């Protein structure tokens, strides 16, 4: 059984560990070891953005737990994309452990993100998805998101293309 709840700073270590593992599993094959190490140091660990956002309240996190283990999360925050439309919110991540793919965890987390944005009277929910992450892009299209632009996303010295997707609320 999956339990869903908002994250607290006490969840930081487990959330950070899970997020790092999913990032490595999903994205590390596409970058050099040096670029991966640079990105991981910026995004995760004691000085990373994930823990800073969790402890500061700069973003809201919603967890999926199986037997007390973090198996998924969603992160919603004000847009960091350049030229983001006024009134929008951004879904910065939905990460789901591979052993939970197809179990409805991603859909439940997306539903939470959409409900959160609507509760704040956001005009739209924005997100970015790596152009090579076809599974994720198809998931978002299935749920009404449209590709509205591209964004250059730096991973160390490598610059990848992310698709900007938008859901009107």
C-alpha positions in Angstrom: 0.0 0.0 0.0 1.3 3.5 -0.9 0.8 6.3 1.6 1.0 9.9 0.4 1.8 12.9 2.5 3.5 16.2 2.4 7.3 16.1 3.2 8.8 17.8 6.2 12.5 18.7 6.8 12.7 15.4 8.8 12.2 13.5 5.5 15.3 15.2 4.0 17.8 12.4 4.1 15.5 9.8 2.8 14.1 12.1 0.1 17.6 13.2 -1.0 18.9 9.7 -1.2 15.9 8.5 -3.3 16.1 11.5 -5.6 19.9 11.0 -6.2 19.3 7.3 -7.0 16.5 8.1 -9.5 18.6 10.9 -11.1 21.5 8.5 -11.6 19.3 5.7 -12.9 17.5 8.0 -15.3 20.0 10.5 -16.5 23.6 9.6 -15.6 24.1 7.5 -18.7 23.8 10.6 -20.9 26.6 12.6 -19.3 30.2 12.3 -18.4 31.2 11.1 -14.9 32.6 14.6 -14.2 29.4 16.4 -15.3 27.3 14.0 -13.3 29.4 14.6 -10.2 29.1 18.4 -10.7 25.3 18.2 -11.1 24.8 15.8 -8.2 26.9 18.1 -5.9 24.7 21.1 -6.8 21.4 19.3 -6.7 21.7 16.8 -3.8 23.6 16.2 -0.6 24.0 18.5 2.4 24.7 21.6 0.3 22.3 20.7 -2.6 19.3 22.6 -3.8 16.8 19.8 -2.9 17.5 20.0 0.8 17.8 23.8 0.7 14.3 24.0 -0.9 12.8 21.5 1.6 14.2 23.3 4.7 13.4 26.8 3.5 9.9 26.1 2.3 10.8 27.5 -1.1 9.0 24.5 -2.7 6.3 22.0 -1.6 7.1 18.4 -1.7 4.6 15.5 -1.6 5.9 12.0 -0.9 4.8 8.5 -1.9 5.9 5.9 0.7 5.8 2.1 0.6 6.5 0.4 3.9 8.0 3.7 5.1 10.4 4.0 2.2 10.2 7.0 -0.1 9.3 5.6 -3.6 8.2 8.8 -5.2 7.9 12.5 -4.8 6.6 15.7 -6.5 8.0 19.1 -6.1 6.0 22.3 -6.9 7.4 25.8 -6.7 7.3 29.3 -8.2 8.6 29.1 -11.8 12.3 29.3 -12.3 12.0 29.2 -16.1 12.9 32.4 -17.9 9.9 34.3 -19.2 7.5 32.1 -17.3 4.0 33.4 -17.5 2.7 35.4 -14.6 0.5 33.4 -12.3 1.9 30.0 -13.2 3.5 27.4 -10.9 6.1 24.9 -11.9 6.3 21.2 -11.3 10.0 20.8 -10.9 10.1 17.1 -10.4 8.1 13.9 -10.3 10.4 11.1 -9.5 9.2 7.5 -9.0 11.2 4.5 -8.2 11.4 2.1 -11.1 9.8 -0.7 -9.0 6.7 1.5 -8.8 6.4 2.4 -12.5 2.9 1.5 -13.7 1.5 1.4 -10.2 -0.3 4.8 -10.3 2.3 6.6 -8.2 3.2 9.1 -10.8 -0.5 9.8 -11.6 -1.2 10.3 -7.9 1.7 12.7 -7.5 0.7 14.6 -10.7 -2.9 14.9 -9.4 -1.5 16.4 -6.2 0.6 18.9 -8.2 -2.4 20.0 -10.3 -4.6 20.3 -7.2 -2.0 22.3 -5.4 -1.7 24.7 -8.4 -5.5 25.0 -8.7 -5.8 25.7 -4.9 -3.4 28.6 -5.4 -5.4 29.9 -8.4 -2.4 29.4 -10.7 -3.1 30.0 -14.4 -1.0 27.1 -15.5 1.3 24.4 -14.4 4.7 24.4 -16.2 7.4 21.7 -16.2 10.5 20.7 -18.2 11.3 17.2 -19.4 14.5 16.1 -21.0 14.0 15.6 -24.8 15.3 12.0 -24.5 13.0 11.1 -21.6 10.2 9.8 -24.0 8.4 7.9 -21.2 8.0 11.0 -19.1 7.0 13.2 -22.0 4.3 10.7 -23.1 3.0 10.6 -19.5 2.6 14.4 -19.4 1.0 14.6 -22.9 -1.4 11.9 -21.8 -2.5 14.2 -18.9 -3.0 17.3 -21.0 0.4 19.0 -21.1 1.5 20.6 -24.3 5.0 21.3 -25.5 5.3 25.1 -25.6 9.1 25.7 -26.0 12.5 24.5 -25.2 15.0 25.2 -22.4 18.8 24.7 -22.3 19.5 22.7 -19.1 23.1 22.6 -17.9 24.4 19.4 -16.4 28.0 20.3 -15.5 29.5 21.5 -18.8 27.0 19.6 -20.9 23.9 21.5 -22.1 20.8 19.4 -22.8 17.5 20.4 -24.3 14.5 20.1 -22.1 11.0 20.6 -23.5 8.9 23.1 -21.6 5.4 21.7 -21.2 2.3 23.6 -20.0 -1.1 22.6 -18.6 -3.7 25.3 -18.6 -5.7 25.3 -15.3 
